[in-house]
Amino acid sequence: MIRLPPHAPGMRIGLFGGTFDPPHRAHLAASLLAFRRLKLDRIWWLVTPGNPLKDTQSLAPLAARMAAARALTRHPRIDITGFEDALGVRFSYDTVRFLTVRCPRVRFVWIMGADNLRSFHRWQKWRALAGLVPIAVIDRLGPSLYSTAGVAAQALAAARIPESAAASLADRRPPAWVFLHGLKSPLSSTALRARRDQGAAPDRGAGHKSAVESGEIAIAVAPRAIADPAARTNVGTSDPVRN
């Protein structure tokens, strides 16, 4: 039995996949940015059993990563799920294909960082994935400088919509994608994981937040005070997708 997070016909749900090893504030800030710009109802963090494009030998157990993600988010409309493990899939295409068949009237949007856009052409059935759901690419410090010049971005150039139309992305027929600027976080799960594996103390510098991220996080720590993240006005106003 595959148990999915709350959903209903017509809902706009962001799918944010990754190993989340470990989850960090940039993941949360990206989610909150997506809430606001894409006018989403919920976001599902798809905590993958393992990334086919990465070394998973030192990957923390799925249950531990999910627990850490829940502790970080504490948000009423961000759902942490590891259903891919029960489903027995490792590729994003298979996950999204399952969801679009299982929930045909839910308006899913795939969310990924700009670093993943650069390597998107290496993903299993990446063109087919882009044809299943719209995609939102979130700005990242560094990768944003070259990601839109990559193979996938160039191949899908005709399907890119302007940032000013981001709120309509979930309603568009795929392929369709948007690049959201504004999040310039230096945080990286890879770097944080390397420090953890080396037994290093937590990097105090990892707590540094950009102006946009600071605004997002200040809201996120008290989600009960503001019921609708999409309605917030003190997040970044400058506008910037897993495996």
N, C-alpha and C positions, 0 to 999 in steps of 0.2 A: 504494500500500500504506500503510494507516494503522497506525502502530506505537503501541501503548498501553503504559503502564507496567505493571509486574507486577500481576497480578490473578488471582483464582481464585474458583470458585463458593463462596458463603458468606462471602466476605471483606466486612468493613465498611470502605468507602473514602469518605473525605471529599473533596469536589470544591471547591476554593478557587480561584475564578476572578478574574482582574484583569489590568490592564496591567502591574503591578509595575514602574512607571517613576518612581522606582526602588523596588526591594524594600527593606523596612526591618524593624527589630526588632519592630515591632508586628505585622507579618504573621506573623513567626515565633512570637511570643508567642500570637497568636490560634490558630495551628495547634496549639501544644502544649497550650493550654487545651482545644481541641476533642478532641485525643487523649485527654486525661484524663477529661473529662466525658462524652464520647460513646462511649468505649471502642472507638476505631477501630483498624483494623489498619494502614492507610496513609492518607496524604493526598496528593492530586495537586494541585499548583499548576498551574492551567490558564492559561498565559501567553497572553493573547489577542492576535491580530494588531492589533486596534483596537476601542475601545469605541464603539458606535454613539451613546451619549449624551454623549460627550466629544469635544473638539477633539483630533484625532490628528496635526495638522500637525507638531508638535515631538516626536512620540513617538520614542523611541530604537528602533533596529532590534531586531527580535524576538530574534535570536541574542544580542545584547548584553544584553538584559533577562533572557534565560534563563541566561546565564553569571553575571550578577550574583546571580540568585536561587540558583543552585547554590552560589556562593561564600558566600552568607549562611547558608544552611540547614545544609549539611554534616551532614545527618541521614539515617540509614539507612532511614527509613520515610517520608520526604517526597520525592516524585518531582516533578521539574520537567519539564513537557511543553508543547510548542507544537503539538500535533497538530491543533488547530483550523485552523491555517494550511493544512495539507495537506488537511484535510477541506473547506476552503472555506466555513466558516461564520463568522458574526459575532454571532449571537444565542445567548444561553445556552440557550434552549429547544431549538434545533437540536442543540447539543452534547449536552445531557442526553438528548434523544430518541434520538440516535445511540448513546449509551452504554447506555441501557436496552435497546435492541434488540440491540446487539452483545454485551452481557454481561448477559443477563436474570437470572442467578442471583447477581450481585454486589449487595450491599446498599449502594447509594450514598446519601450524604447531602450536600446542597448547603450550603456554608458561606459566609456573607456577614456583613459588618459592619452595625451598626445604621444607619449612614448610608445604606446601600443599601436597607434595609427602608423607609425613608421615601420613596424614589423607585421602589420595586419596581413600583408600579402603572403606571409608564411603560415598563416592559420589554416587549419583544415576547412576546405570549402568556404573560403572567405567571401567569394563573390556571391555564393548562395546565401550566406548569412546576411550579407547586406541587402539581399532581396527579400528577406523574411521580416525584418523590423527596421525602423528608422534608427539612426545612430547619432549619438551626441559625443563629441570629442572635447574633453576638458583640458584646458591649458596646463602645461607643466613647465617648470623652470628648466631651460635647456632644450629639451626635445621639441618644444614648440617652434624653435628656430628653423628646423629642417623637416618636421614631420609632414607638412603639407606638400613637400616636394617629393615624397616617397612614391613607391609604385602604386599602392592602393589609393592614396589621395588623388593621384593623377588619373588613375583608371576610373575613379568615381567622381571626377571633377564636375561633370554635368549634373550630378545629383545633389551637389552641395547647395544649401540654401543660405541666404544672408542671416547674420545674427539677429537682425531686427525681426525676423520671422520665427525665431526659436520657439516661441510659445505655441506655434502651430505644428511643430515637428511630429508630435504623437498622432496627429490627425492625417498625416500625409501617407500616401502609398509609397512603400519602399521600392527601389532604393532612394533614400533621402538622408542627408546628414548635415550637421551643423558643427561649427567649431566655436566653442565658448571661451572667450578670453577673460582674464581677470584673476585666475588663481595661479600664483607664482610661488608655490611652496617648494622649498629645497628638500623636504622630507622624502625618504625612499625606504620602502620595506627591505630592499636588498641591502642597503647600507646598514640599517638598524639590525637586520638579521646577522650580518657579518660581525658586527660588534658583539651581539649576543653569543654567537658561536665561538668567538675568541675570548669570551669571559670578561669582556670589558664592562666598565661601569656605564650606566646610562649616559648618553651624550647630552649634556645640558644645552648644547647648541641646537639640538633637535627640537627644543621647545620654542625656537624663534619662529615668529609668525609674520607673514607679510600683512600689509594693511587690510587687504581683502580677507585673508584667512582669519585675522584677528576679529574682524567684525562677524564672520560666520560663526566662529567658535564661541564668542561671547554669548550668542543667541543659543547655541546648541547645548550648553551646559545646563540650561533651565527650560527644557522643551515644554513643560507643563504651563509655563507662564504665557507662552504664545502658541496657540493651538495650530495655527496655519503658517508653516514656514514659507509658503509661496507668497504670503502677503507681507513679509517683512520688508522694510524699506531702508534699514541701516546696513545692508550688505553692500559689497562692492558694486559700483555702478559702471565700471569699465568692463566690457564684455570680452572674454578671451575668444579611441575610445578605448582585452583581458587575456588573458590566458596566463 
